[in-house]
Amino acid sequence: MALNYVWIAFFLISFVVACIKLFFFGDTTIFTNVMNGMFESAKTGGEISLGLIGIMTFWLGIMKIGEKAGMITLFAKGVNPFFSKLFPGVPKNHPANGSIIMNFSANMLGLDNAATPVGLKAMQELQEINPDKNTATNAQIMFLVLNTAGITLIPTSVIALRLANGAANPADIFIPSLIGTFISFISGMIAVAIYQKINLFKLPVLLFLGFFAGLMAALYFGLNGLPPKEIESITGLIGGLLIFSIIMLFIGYGAIKKINVYDAFIDGAKEGFSTAVMIIPFLIAILVAISAFRNTGCMDYLVNGIGSLVALAGLDTSFVPALPVGLMKTLSGGGARGLMVDVMTTYGADSFQGRLASIIQGSSETTFYVLAVYFGSVGIKNTRHALTCGLIADLVGLIAAIFLAYIFFG
């Protein structure tokens, strides 16, 4: 229901603001601009969904091989001690556990092309054990929130954009981004745990978090100080090697198990098309609403209002120009990327604002997009506390990014 009210609010607020601009300020082009933007966003939503067909078809085919060969079950057994505490409603050794850990792994490495199809597969497997097909289960909500607040170990695309915009050391935001994404992940986990009354102070959960903390430390000491091009090359190698190794592991294990690997791939690939088509209406719905909100200037008013309140409180307002990146990232990854580049162009890639915008972009996720795509793929209409917890993770992550920018570059 929360998403329903938010969706209505986007349109209602946008319409009221557009009317005020027309009747009080004489802006006769406002409704034309809003409608053009909405139509363009609807087109974009369709293109994104159709663009997913190929990659969805491939990855769900690979996942079907792993499922029939038993590799997904082996993955599930390996992570069961941790997942049984975090996802108590999922049966022991259920295939969804294996898909979830693969999704988390792909997200950590910034491999969106692999993360989305595997994540949708995990959501479908969780839906199979959902007694009420229209309402999100606790496990689905926990998975989605952790996905939106997912840890990205190395913000490769952000570093590349900083390099393109003339930053002296494009990778200088690596450590604060790493810390920021970890804080966002933890806050999302805690928010859902409070709603679902899950005790996180258990050894498997603490070991899991300790593992990530150790991994971040290893990356810091291993990559800190290297040239940006070398960091990009190393991360690309790690990601490509890991994913291709998993593909070969599934195919090789399937061949050893004497299953028809090709037929298994085709069976899974057929699901890719239907899944990609399924999310079209959900994705278009949210993108069109966001477009109306943005094109009426509501986003600018919100940011300026925050800036005024900060100034009245006598606090430093240097961070305000980068705020649109954080607010837009919740709504649209592509929009936030464009705003980040705009901040770097206006203030400089090595300015406080440019670095903060990069940290925000590298340590946050697109909550509304993920909600629309993942829940839309299985027909979930009642999202319960998923949106609230996802936005809590976004807010904490944004605040953490601001503090980290001041600590490292202020």
Buried (B, 14 or more C-beta within 10 A) or exposed (E): EBBEEBBEEBBEBBBEBBEEBBEEEEBEEBBEBBBEBBEBBBEBBBEBBEEBBEBBBBBBBBBBBBBBBBBBBEBBEBBBBBBBBBBBBBEEBBBBBBBBBBBBBBBBBBBBBBBBBBBBBBBBBBBEBBEEEEEBBBBBBBBBBBBBBBBBBBBBBBBBBBBEBEBEBBBBBBBBBBBBBBBBBBBBBBBBBEBBEBEBEBEBBEEBBEEBEEBBEEBBEEBEEBEBEEBBEBBBEEBEEBBEEBBEBBBBBBEEEEBEBEEBBEBBBBBBBEBBBBBBEBBBBBBBBBBBBBBBBBBEEBBEEBBEEBEEEEEEBBBBBBBBBBBBBBBBBEBBBEBBBBBBEEBBBBBBBBBBBBBBBBBBBBBBBBBBBBBBBBEBBBBBBBBBBBBBBBBBBBBBBBBBBBEBBB
